[in-house]
Amino acid sequence: QLQLVESGGGLAQAGESLRVSCAASGFSLGDYAIGWFRQAPGKEREGVSCISAGGRFTNYADSAKGRFTISRDNAKNMVYLQMNGLNAEDTGVYYCAARSSAGCGTYFITSAYDVWGRGTQVTVSS
């Protein structure tokens, strides 16, 4: 059974920080690139960040660059997304997902990700 479980979401004020975590079970997380996606109410799911299997390469959506940092600890089977300088537009359900490759690719293509968590809610008040 392959599972990803997100945690760390919550309520934050604009300008504050949160770190969401993604824990894997049933497979070796270190074999896969891991992406973070989010979905705001009434909007489509969008890619936020991706980290390659070895952690040496990262991608960020334009909205996340300079504010968010993705990292991983393969020994712990964990991936993290540190979110600084939050604003109301960051509100949404945050999902982690394992890509069907070791690399992130050029774009955030949801169909390229095989295993998804159920998400953790992040709410930012202005």
Secondary structure, DSSP 8 states (H G I E B T S, - for coil): --EEEEE--EEEETT--EEEEEEEESS-GGGS-EEEEEE-TTS--EEEEEE-TTSS-EEE-TTTTTTEEEEEEGGGTEEEEEE-S--GGG-EEEEEEEESSSS--SS--GGGEEEE---EEEEEE-
